[in-house]
Amino acid sequence: MEGTETILFFAAIILLPQYFPILAYAFAGLTLMSALAWVTLAWHAFRDKLEESD
């Protein structure tokens, strides 16, 4: 998750505290998906660089 999405989620948590558990799990899931996407992107980028140098 990037900065804007984080601010929006925190604002939603402040404005809708009764939905905190749902929003927290959604935020955690989206953060995990974002992290996995970045790791996958880096994996492919570095793998391609290594194949080019061989």
C-alpha positions as CSV (number, residue, x, y, z in Angstrom):
1,M,0.0,0.0,0.0
2,E,1.2,3.4,-0.9
3,G,0.9,6.7,1.1
4,T,-2.5,7.8,-0.2
5,E,-4.2,4.5,0.4
6,T,-2.8,4.4,3.9
7,I,-4.1,7.8,4.7
8,L,-7.5,6.9,3.4
9,F,-7.6,3.7,5.4
10,F,-6.6,5.5,8.6
11,A,-9.2,8.2,8.0
12,A,-11.8,5.4,7.5
13,I,-10.7,3.8,10.7
14,I,-11.1,7.1,12.6
15,L,-14.5,7.9,11.0
16,L,-15.9,4.4,11.3
17,P,-14.4,2.8,14.5
18,Q,-17.1,0.2,14.6
19,Y,-15.6,-1.3,11.4
20,F,-12.0,-1.3,12.7
21,P,-11.5,-5.1,12.6
22,I,-12.8,-5.4,9.0
23,L,-10.8,-2.4,7.9
24,A,-7.7,-3.6,9.7
25,Y,-7.9,-7.1,8.0
26,A,-8.5,-5.5,4.7
27,F,-5.5,-3.2,5.1
28,A,-3.3,-6.1,6.2
29,G,-4.4,-8.1,3.2
30,L,-3.8,-5.3,0.7
31,T,-0.4,-4.6,2.3
32,L,0.6,-8.2,1.9
33,M,-0.6,-8.3,-1.7
34,S,1.4,-5.1,-2.4
35,A,4.5,-6.5,-0.8
36,L,4.2,-9.7,-2.7
37,A,3.8,-7.8,-6.0
38,W,6.9,-5.7,-5.3
39,V,9.0,-8.8,-4.4
40,T,7.7,-10.6,-7.6
41,L,8.5,-7.5,-9.7
42,A,12.0,-7.3,-8.2
43,W,12.6,-11.0,-8.7
44,H,11.7,-10.8,-12.4
45,A,13.8,-7.7,-12.9
46,F,16.9,-9.1,-11.3
47,R,16.5,-12.5,-12.9
48,D,16.3,-10.8,-16.3
49,K,19.5,-8.8,-15.5
50,L,21.4,-12.0,-14.5
51,E,20.3,-13.8,-17.7
52,E,21.5,-10.9,-19.8
53,S,25.0,-10.8,-18.1
54,D,25.6,-14.6,-18.7
